Amino acid sequence: MNPTALIMWLSALIIVTSATSYFFYKVLVTPHGKTESEDQPTPPVKSFDVS
């Protein structure tokens, strides 16, 4: 393997590994956000007896 190919392979490996590690860490550290359904209470269901 010539030096240019080795440098290219190592740089690609380092970039992909660091990006994966960064986003994995970000997923683990970020707190869980509330969804829109959790923010607003659901109104009581009105059921009408038709029979």
C-alpha positions in Angstrom: 0.0 0.0 0.0 1.5 3.3 -1.0 1.7 6.2 1.5 -1.0 8.3 -0.2 -3.5 5.5 0.0 -2.6 4.8 3.6 -3.1 8.5 4.6 -6.4 8.6 2.8 -7.6 5.4 4.5 -6.6 6.6 7.9 -8.1 10.0 7.5 -11.4 8.5 6.3 -11.4 6.0 9.2 -10.7 8.8 11.7 -13.4 11.1 10.3 -16.1 8.4 10.2 -15.2 7.1 13.7 -15.2 10.6 15.2 -18.5 11.6 13.6 -20.1 8.4 14.8 -18.8 8.8 18.3 -19.9 12.4 18.5 -23.5 11.7 17.4 -23.7 8.6 19.7 -22.5 10.7 22.6 -25.0 13.5 21.7 -27.9 11.0 21.6 -26.9 9.6 25.1 -26.5 13.1 26.7 -29.5 15.0 25.2 -32.5 15.0 27.5 -35.8 13.5 26.2 -38.0 16.2 24.7 -41.7 16.3 25.2 -43.9 15.7 22.3 -46.8 17.8 21.3 -49.3 15.4 22.7 -47.5 15.5 26.1 -47.6 19.3 26.2 -51.3 19.7 25.7 -53.8 17.7 27.8 -56.3 15.6 25.9 -59.9 16.8 26.4 -62.4 14.3 27.9 -64.1 12.2 25.3 -67.8 12.9 25.0 -69.8 9.8 24.1 -73.4 10.0 23.2 -75.7 7.0 23.7 -77.7 6.7 20.5 -79.7 3.6 21.4 
